[in-house]
């Protein structure tokens, strides 16, 4: 049996709010690159081992529906055999977003998952160019799973709250 009424009209369902999101600006807030290899020299074969730490931050701006989302990367490259540093790069890359229609309880995950996902290709290009211009082969970052980062941070906070309660 069909759920369509006898008069042939579709039943009315509440319409979900339309989500709109626009990137208003993207920019480097802060960046440093230190070529330790060129400064101090490294003995032996310099096979790199690269570590990337990612932190995210989001804040409301004064204008309605505008948010600044910052992706912070701390990248260190060391030799595999002796652990001697080759280079260190720190970068804070920000995006300013106009976001409307997202339910209040979903704004936080939206800002820390979807917004960094939008700006990441631009950040990846900057890291590649700076590492190349700094005297190393271009560093092409792997895609970051921002959903997994967000869930990991929620789990970490839950554990901290649990430990604090005990």
N, C-alpha and C positions, 0 to 999 in steps of 0.2 A: 504494500500500500504506500502511496506517495504522501510526502509531507506538504504538498502544495494544496492550498485551500481550493474549494470547488469553484471559486470565482477566477482561478487561474493566476492570481497574483502571488508573488514570492512573499514569504513571511518576512516581516521587518526584523532585522537584527541590529543591535547597536553597532555603529560604525567605529572602528578603531581610530584613534587619533593619527593623523598623518605626520610622520616623522620627517623633518627637514633638517639637513645638516649642510653647512657650507664652510669651507676653509676661507677665512678672511685674510690670514697672513701666516707665513712660515719664516722662521729666522733662527740664526745661531745666537743663543743667549751668552754662551761662554764656551771657549775652546782652548785647549793647549795640546801641543805635540812636542815631545822631547825625544830626540834621536840620541840615545845613550851610546849606541854603537859608534857613531861618528865622534862623540866626545871622549870616550874612554877606550874604545877598541875592545874587541872580544877575542879571546884566544881560541884556536881550534875551529871546528866546523860549527857554523852558526845556524843549525836547524831550528827554526822557531817553534815555540809552543805558545799559543795565543789564548788568553782568557778574556772573556767579555762579561762585565757585570752590568746589569740593566736596572735602573730605577725609574719610576714614573711618578709624576706629580700633576695634579690638576687643581685649578682654582677658578672660582667665579670672578668675572670682571665686573666693573661697575655698570656697564651697559646690559640691558635685559637680554637674556638668552645667550650671552657670550661667555666663553670659557677659554682659559689658556691651559694647554696640556704640554708638559715638558717631558721629553725622553732624555734620560741621562745615561751616558755610556762611559764606563771606565774600562779601557782596553790596555792590557799589558802583554808584551811579547818578550819571552825569555828563551834562552837556548835550552834545548831538550836535555843535553848532557850535563851541564854545570849549573843551569838555572840563572845564568848571567842575563841581566836585562838588556834588551835590544832597543825597545821603544815603549813609551807610555803615551797614551792619548786619552784625554778627557774631553767630553763634549756634552753640552746641554742644548738640545734642539727643541724649539717651541713651535707650536701651532696654535693659532687663535681660531676658534670655531664658533659659529652661530648655530645653536642646536635648539630646535623646538619640537614639541609633540612627543617627547620621550616622557613616560610616566616618572614621577618624582623618585620612586624607589629604584628605577633603572638608570638614572642619570649617572651615578658613580661608575657602575660597570661600563656604561656606554663610553664615558670619557676616557677610561683607562684601558679599554680594549679596542674599540672602533677607531677612536681618534689617532692613537699611535700607529695603528695599522695603516691609516691613510698617509701619514707623514713618513713612515719608515723607508720607503724607496728613495726619498730625497736625502734622508740621513745616511742611508747606505752609500749613496753616491759620494757624499761629502767625505765619509770615512775612507772610501777607496781613493779618491783624489788626494786627500791629505797624506795618506800613508805612501802613495806613489811619489808625491812631491817631496816627501820627507826622506826619500832615498831608499825605500823598500818596494818590493812588489806590491801592487794594489791589493789591499785587504777587502775582499768581497764577503761581507757578513752573511751568514746564513739567515734565513727568515726567522723572525722571533715569533713564538707562539704567545701572544699577549693574553689570550684566554687562560692558558696554563699559568702564566705569571700571576694573573689576577687571582685565580683559584689558590695558588700556592701562598700568596700573601694573606688571603682570607684564612687559610688553614693555620698559617704561622701565628696570626693574631688570635685565633681561637685557642691555640695551644698556650700562648702567652697569658691570655685571660684565665684559662684553666689553671695554669701554674700559679698565677697570682692569687686565685681564689683559695688554693690549698695552702 
